[in-house]
Amino acid sequence: MESRDGQRLRRILVTGATGFTGSHLCRRLVAEGHHVVALVRPTSRTAALEELGVECLAVDICDREALRSAFPEVDTVFHLAAAYRTEHADRSVFERVNVGATENLLAVSLEAGVSRFVHCSTVGVQGHIDDPPAREDYRFRPGDHYQRSKLQGELVARSYADKGLAVTVVRPVGIYGPGDLRFLKLFRAIARGRFVMIGSGDTLYHLTYIDDLVEGFLLASRSEAAPGEVFTIAGPRYTTLRELVGLIADALGRPHPRWRIPYWPVYAAAVMCELVCRPLRVPPPLYPRRVEFFAHDRAFDFSKARALLGYEPRVDLEEGLARTAAWYRAQGLI
């Protein structure tokens, strides 16, 4: 059986379906006519997915035996679920979900004869890019518990290619678009005229519009060249942080921010805040990791995905930022 665009219809399992990226992926898969099964937590809000026609199963992905009940006739798995970065979260939480649950899904997929397994990693496993733009084979340098656990999970996923499972790893770059809240704080500060650049603003930053990322996931699940490979999926271009802030200001119809303060005094203050607050179990008002946003280059080369998958991002940065700003306004967020 085929969909309108000629793709064979499949029973597809998605983890992380209630998240920003997962929900967009499910919407696209349902639109193509596939039967989509989402593995969710019992407390997850699933009404929007169920309205789309997604079958939602409350299954603990950390429980391998429970997982087996969800796999009859599954053709493809998209593993997007993860314990995301939370300040001072217990390292064991990251390892249990981002490593242990990943291996559970891989093992059960191999047992069930799943045709394709697409694992969502992160470019964060490469950390700060010393020689941008970075390709997939650039060195690893994870900077926190989250990134280290994602690296472990990626390496586990890649090991299953040697066991006979058709695994593809996708590393998304800076995901944004309507529905995303991660960049809301940046948009809101610029919209209210309160944004202050920390440092020179020459740091490189790279974004990927959500629709382009979803296309990258689908190509990774269908291309004959994809199994056993790692792909960076990114937007058409990277910019300096200063240029990005200016483009967001343009999308919002606001003046370009002009305030700037030196980086190192702010970073030193963040380190001191963390040292003082951590023993007291009080969230510090300033985190080193957040200040590092202004100093660490994040620029990537996606030519491998272009060559092997035929991936080509379609939404340029200006258009994507305009759509995102419009969505924030429509939701009353800015």
N, C-alpha and C positions, 0 to 999 in steps of 0.2 A: 504494500500500500504506500502511495506517495502523497506528499503535500502539494499545494498549488505550485510551489517553486521547484518541484521535481525531487525533493529530498525524501528519502525513505522515512516513514513515520516510525517512531521508536518509543519504548517505555523508558523514561529518563528519570533518574534519581538525582535530586539536588539537596545538598546540605547548605545551611546558611541562607535558606530561601527567604526568610523574613527580613534579612538585611538589605541595605541599599543595592548592592550589586546583585545579590541573589534574586531579589524581587524583579529587577529589570530582566535578568536572564530568564526567569520563569515566564514573564509576560511574552517575551520573544518566542520561547519554545511552544507555548500554548497557541500563539498566533500562527505558528507553522503547522499546528494540528497534532503535536506530540502529546502523549499521555505523560504528565509530569507528576512525580511523587516527591513531596518535600518531607524530609525528616526534621521534625521540630521538637522543641522542648514543650512539656505540658503547659508551661506558663506563657508560651508565645502567643502573640496576637495573629491569628491566621485568617480572619474574615476576608481581608483583601485578596489573599491567595485563593481561598475557597470560592470567592466570587468569580475569579478568573477560570475556575475549573481545575485547580491544582488539588490533588489528593494529599492531604496533610496527615502524616503519621507521627504520633508522639513516641519517639524512640530515642533512647539514650545512646549516642554514638560511642560513648566510652564503655558500653556493655556489648562485647562481641557477640554473645549468644543472642541477645535481644535484636541485634542488627540483622541476623540471618533471616528473621521473619519478614523483613522488608524487601528482600532481594529476588523473589521469584520473577522471572521473565524480564529483569532489568537489562537493558542493552548498554546504556551509557551512564556513567556517574560523573557529576560535577561536584567536587568537594571544595566548598567555599567557606564552610563554618570554621570559626577560629575563636579562641579566647583572645580578645583584642587588648591592646596596650592600655593598662590602667595603672596609674601611679601607685607604686609600692604594693602591687598585687603579689601574692605569694607565687614564687617561681614554680611550685608544684602544680598550680592551676594551669599555667601555660603548658607545662610538659604533659599533663594529663590529657588536655584537649588537642593541642597543636601537634603533639607527637603520638601519644597513645591512641587517641581516637582515630588519627590518620592511619596508623598501622592496622587498626581494627577494620576500617573501611576497605583498605587495600587487600587484606587477607580474605575478607568475606567476598569481595569482588572477584578475586582469583578463584576461590572455591565455586562461585556461582557462574563462572564463565562469562563475565562481563566483557563486552567487545572493546569498550574504550573507557579510560579513567582519566579525567582532567583534574589535576590538582592545582589549586590556587595558592601560590607562594607569595612573595613580595620582593621588590627590589631592595627592601630594607636589609636583606641578608648581605648585601654588598656594602652597606653603610655609607659613609662619606666617600664621594668619588674624587680621588686625587687627580686623575687624568681623564676628565670628561670628554666625550660621552662614553659611558661604560657599555660593553657588550656582555652577553650572557656568560662568557668565560672569564670575566674580570674577577679578581680575588674576592673572597668573603671577608667581611669585617662587621658582623652584627654588633650593635651598640647597646642593647639592653636585653632583658629576659624575654620579651616578646620576640624580638628579631632572632635571638639565639634559638628559641623554640621553633620558630618558623623555618630556620635553616635545618634543624634536626628533622623536622617533618618533611621538608623537601628532599633531603638525602634518603630518608626512608622510602618516600614515593619513588625516587629514581632507582632504588635498589630492586623494586618489584618489576622493573622492566627486564631484569636479568632472570626473573622467575617466570616470565611468560605473559605478564599482564601488559597490555598496550597502554602505558602510562605516558601522559604528557604533562609537563609542568609549565604553568603560565605565571609570569611575574608581572602583575599590573604596576603601572606607574601613576601616582597621584590622581586617584579617581575623583571626578567631580561631575556635577550636572544636577538637574531638577530632582529633588528628593534627598540630596546629600546635605548633611548638617555639619560635617567635619570642617568645612571651610566657611561656615556661617559667621563665626567670630571675626574672621578676616574681613569679609564683606561688610559686616555690621560696623566694624571700627572705621572702615573707609567711608561708609555711607554717613556716619555721624561726625566725620571730620576729626576722629580721635586716633587715627593710626599714626604710630611713630616708628620709623625705620630704626632698627638696631644694627649698627654697623654701616658699611658702605652701600649695601644694596646690590653689589656686584655678584652675589651668590647666584648660581644657576639653579633654576627650578623647572620641573617638567610636569605637565598635567595630561590626563587622558579623559576625554569625554565618555560618559557611561555607555552610550550607544556603540562607540567604537570598541570599547572593551568587550562588550557582549559579542560583537562580531568576531573579535579575536578568540574568545572562548569557543564559539561555534566552529570556526575554522580549525582550531586545535583538536576538536572532537571528530572532525570529518576528513582532514587531509591524510593521505597515505604516508606523507613524509613526517607526520607529527609524532608517532609513538617513539618513546625513548629520548625525546628532545626537550630542551628548556627554551622557552620563548619569552622575551620581554615584549609586552604590549604597551605601546605609548602613543601619545598624541603626536601631531605632525611636527611640532617644534618645541624646543625649550627656550626660555628667556632668562634674563636677569630678574632677580626679585624686584628690583626697582621698576623694570618694564611691566612685570606682571601686575604690580600694585597700580600702575598707571592705567593698564587696560581694564582692571576691575573698576577703577574710578570712572573711566569712560563709559563702561557698561551701566554704571549707576547714575551717570549724569552729574558726577561730583568733581570738584577740583582735585588735581593730583596732590597727594600729601607731600608736605615739604619738611616736616620735622624729622630730625635724625639725631641719635645719640650714639656714643662710642660703644662698641661691642664688649670689650673686656671688662669694664667696670660692672656692666649689667650681668655678665656671666659669673663674675666673682661673687656678686651679691646673691645670685641664684644658688651657687654652691653653698654659701654660708647659710642661706635659708633652709636648704635641705638638711645640712648637718645639724642645725639647731632643732628643726621640727621633727625629724625622723625619730629620735629617741622618745619624743613626747607623743608620738602617733598623731600628730596634727598635720593636716595637709598644708604644705608651704605655699605662700602666696606666689612664689616664682620657682619654676623648675629648670634645672640646667638643660634638660632635653628640649624644652620649649624655646629656650634662648638659642640653642644650636640650630634651630630652623633658619636663623638668619646668617649662619656661617658655613653650613655644610652644603656642598654642591650636590645636586640631584639632577643629573642629565644623562640620557640613555640613548643607545643606538638600537633601533628596532629593525635593522636591515635583514636580520635572519628571518624574522616573521614575514617580512615583505617577500623575501626570496623563496622560502619554503612553503609558506601558507597562502601567499597571495594577499596578505593583510595590507590594507591601505586605509589609514584614518581619514574619515570624510568630514568631520566637524572641525573647522579651524578654531583657534583659541578665542578669537574675538566673538565668533558666533556662539560658541559654547558658554562663554562668560555672560553674554547677553541673555541667553536662555536661562541660565542659572539665576541671574539677578532678577529676571522677570518672575521666576517661580518663587523666590524668596519674598518678593513684593506681594504676589498673589496670596501667599500664605500668611501675610501680615508679620513676617519675621524681621523685615527691615523697613 
